[in-house]
Amino acid sequence: PPLPHGASVTSVCRLLGAEGLTVLLAAVLTECKILIHSQDVANLAMVAEVVTALIYPFMWALPYIPVLPEPMLEYIEAPLSTFLGVPTCTMQYIEKSVLHDVVVIDLDNGFSSPDYFDGR
């Protein structure tokens, strides 16, 4: 499928690096709960759109909100897989205990939750 205007795989690779992109693609393909965050809201939508395009011919058919509004943060606690993006400034409002089963990707620092592949 075509990528949205201004989105490119190269830009996503620069943000995530090879390992980060691999972790995110694996999380999408295994339908994990995913939370991406960035100080630049435009990066949230770009990364989400590029990653969901890269899994073609598969598609993400679960809740998908690339830029989750702050009043809807409780969606992170949903009992099903989700692909959500939030501005980094809202991460302070999310309790760490809520993220125990979530793959968290920091688009600004290339960090992913360290225990994602532990025990799998």
C-alpha positions in Angstrom: 0.0 0.0 0.0 1.2 3.5 -0.6 2.6 5.5 2.3 1.1 8.7 3.5 2.6 11.9 2.0 5.8 12.7 3.8 6.2 9.3 5.4 9.2 7.1 4.5 10.8 3.9 5.6 14.1 5.7 5.7 12.8 8.2 8.3 11.4 5.5 10.5 14.8 3.6 10.3 16.6 6.8 11.4 14.2 7.2 14.4 14.2 3.6 15.5 17.3 2.0 14.2 17.4 -1.6 12.9 16.8 -3.2 16.3 14.0 -0.8 17.3 12.2 -1.3 13.9 12.6 -5.1 14.3 11.1 -5.1 17.8 8.2 -2.9 16.6 7.5 -5.1 13.6 7.6 -8.2 15.7 5.2 -6.7 18.2 2.8 -5.7 15.4 3.0 -9.1 13.7 2.4 -10.9 17.1 -0.4 -8.6 18.0 1.1 -7.3 21.2 -0.1 -4.2 23.1 2.1 -1.4 21.7 2.6 2.1 22.9 4.8 4.5 21.0 5.7 8.0 22.3 7.6 11.0 21.0 7.9 14.7 21.7 7.1 15.3 18.0 3.4 14.2 17.4 4.0 14.0 13.6 6.5 11.2 14.2 3.8 9.2 16.0 1.5 9.1 13.0 4.4 8.6 10.5 5.8 5.6 12.3 2.5 4.0 12.9 1.5 4.4 9.3 4.8 3.1 7.9 4.9 0.1 10.2 1.4 -0.9 9.4 2.2 -0.6 5.7 5.3 -2.7 6.1 3.4 -5.7 7.3 1.4 -5.9 4.0 -0.2 -8.3 3.0 -1.2 -8.5 6.7 -3.0 -5.7 8.4 -3.5 -4.5 11.9 -7.2 -5.1 12.6 -7.2 -4.2 16.3 -7.6 -0.8 18.0 -5.3 1.6 16.3 -4.9 5.2 17.5 -1.6 6.7 16.4 -2.2 9.9 18.4 -4.2 9.1 21.5 -5.7 12.2 23.1 -4.9 12.7 26.8 -8.5 12.2 28.0 -8.4 8.7 26.5 -5.3 7.5 28.2 -7.3 4.7 30.0 -7.4 2.9 26.6 -3.8 1.8 27.5 -5.4 -0.5 30.1 -7.6 -2.2 27.5 -7.6 -6.0 27.9 -6.9 -6.5 24.2 -4.0 -5.7 21.9 -3.8 -2.0 20.8 -1.4 0.1 18.8 -1.4 3.5 20.5 0.8 6.6 20.2 1.1 9.4 22.8 3.1 12.6 23.1 6.0 12.0 25.5 4.7 14.7 27.9 1.7 12.5 28.7 3.8 9.5 29.7 4.0 11.0 33.2 0.3 10.3 33.7 0.6 6.6 32.9 1.3 4.3 35.9 4.3 2.0 35.3 2.2 -1.0 36.5 -0.2 -0.5 33.6 2.7 -1.0 31.2 3.7 -4.4 32.4 2.4 -6.1 29.2 2.9 -3.3 26.8 5.8 -2.9 24.3 6.8 0.7 24.8 8.8 2.4 22.1 10.5 5.8 22.6 10.8 7.3 19.1 13.1 10.1 20.3 15.7 7.9 22.0 15.2 4.6 20.2 14.4 2.8 23.4 12.0 -0.1 23.7 10.8 -1.8 26.8 13.8 -4.1 27.7 11.8 -7.1 28.8 9.7 -7.5 25.7 11.5 -10.7 24.4 12.4 -12.1 27.9 10.7 -15.4 28.5 9.2 -15.7 25.0 
